[in-house]
Amino acid sequence: MKLFYYLRVFFLSVEACILAVGFLSWVYLGQQIQSFASSIAINDEALKYLMFLPAALAAWIFNEARVLLQDDSDTFKVLVRWPDYWKLKSHLWVSLFYAVFFASLSLVPWVVKSGISSVGGLLIFIVSILGQLTVAISVYFARINIKEVIINAESQY
């Protein structure tokens, strides 16, 4: 039962949709994207720092996930007693996987020296930025929702 929930969270997510749209764009819109990519002129130094943006977001996501689960001992006790705690953990584990994946993906155009002047480089860059922003936003909203759950749980005790 829990395995199916993990798979559902992994495959039926906005992050998976972003990956699918990126792949489909590469397959069906490759030539249009190539003409756009070849016309982009960005300073190489600025591009290098932009490539590291998803990696910086991944570090923030890992910190937020740690704080979310281990805010303080009283909060942790309330969360562990919460019946849907395992669902929260599954969402966080999948988010952490996607954070690492998108951070790694963002470094590919920089490592292979193609930058964003090719179809693959541009799409990888866009997918990694959008995917990482999606993960960051979902972790941020999860933190807000968990605060509400904890306040409701503490008011019941």
N, C-alpha and C positions, 0 to 999 in steps of 0.2 A: 504494500500500500504506500509506504513512504517513498519507495523507489519511483513509483509512478508519479508521485507528487513532485519529486525532484526533476524528473524528466519533463513534466508539464511546465514547471517553472523555467527550465532551461530552454525548451523549444518554443513555448508559447509566450514569448516575451518581446518587448519592444526592441531589445538588443538583437535578438534573432531576426526580427523583421528588418532591422537596419543592415545586417549582414546579407540577408536575402536580396534586398533592394540594391545593395552595392554590387552583388554578383550579377543580378539581372541587368543592371545598368551597364556593366562591363560587357556582357554578352550581346545585348540588343542596341546599346547606344555608344559602342566603342569608338566609332569613327567621329561622331559628333563631339564626344568628350576629348578625343585626341586633338581635334582642331582647337578646342577651347584650351586644353592643357598646354599646347605649344605656343599659344598667344599670351599665356600668363608670364609676367616678368616680375618676380619677387626677389628682393635682395637675398642672396644666399645666407647671409648671417641671420637675417630675420627668419628665414625659412627653417634654419637649423634650430632656432629656439622654439618655433611653432611645433616642430616635430616632437619636442620634449614636453609639450603641454599635456598630452594624455598620460605620460609617465608621472608628471607632477600631480595630476588629478587622481591617479591610482594611489599615490602616497596619501593624499587627503582621504580617499575612500577607505583605505585600510585603517587609518586613524579613527575615522568616524565609526566604522564598524566595531572597532575595539571599544570605543567609548560607549557605543550603543549597548553592547552586551555587558560591559563591565564598568558602568558609570560609578556606582558605589555598591557596597555590600547589601544595603537595604533594597535598592532598586533591583539588584540581581536576584535577591530572594523572591521578590514579587514576580519577576519575569519567569523564573524557574517554575513557580506554582501556576503560571498562566497555562491553560490547556493548549493554546496554539503556539507555544514557545518553539516547538520543533519546526513549525512552518516558518517562523521568523528566521530561525537558523538556516533553514534550507534556502530561503530567499537571500540571506546574507552570503552563504557559501557560493551560490550561483553568481551573485553580484561581484564577489571577490574574484571568481574565475574570469568573468567578463572583464573586470578591471585589468587583470594581468594580461589577458588576451589582447585587449585594445591597446594597452601600453606597448606591448611587444609589436603589435601590428603597425603602430605609428612609427616605429624605428626602421621598418623595412625599407621605405624609399630612401632614407638617409644612409643606411648601411650599404645598399646596392648602388648608391651614387646616381640613381635616376632622378631623384627629387620628385617634384610634382609635374615635370614636363612630359610625362608619359601617361597613358590611360591608367595603367595599373597604379602608378605612383600617386596620381591625383585621387583616384577612387579609394585607395588604401588610406590616404591622408584624411579624406572627407569622412569615410566610414569610421575610422578610429576616433576622430574628434567627436562626431555625432554620437557614436556608441558610448564613449567615455562620459560625455556630458549627460547622456541618458542614465547611465549607472550612477553618476554623482547626484543627479536630481532625485532618483528613486531612493538612494540611501539617505539623503537629506530629509525627504518626506517620511521615510520610515522612522527616522529619529523623532520627528514631530509626533507621529502617530503613537510611538511607544511612550512618549511623555504623557500623552492623553490616557493611554491604557494604564500606566502606573498611577496617575492621579485618580482615575476611576477605581482602581483596585485598592488603593490606600483608603479611599473614602468608604469602601465596603467593610473594611476591617475595623 
